[in-house]
Amino acid sequence: IKLAVQVETLKKSIRLHLPRSMPDQVILRYALARLPRLLV
């Protein structure tokens, strides 16, 4: 998957700014929100 995102690094997290025109944005946000739970 190729994406053009803006990455913002914060003290304890990383924030990805996705383009509004991206298809299936809801699915990708759902998967990324669950990612930290899978890494523990």
Steps between C-alpha positions, in 0.01 A plus 500: 500500500637839406378803692596864509472602863634777718670357809498700822708372791388588850654415839323166541333438166514539125213665313433427134309759296328314216374668184124558492469351152641162606259210444429266793627756751267367769639147471860620517431715807333204670799276429753761616303561819524130585868467412643587848293221654656248262857605577479445877 
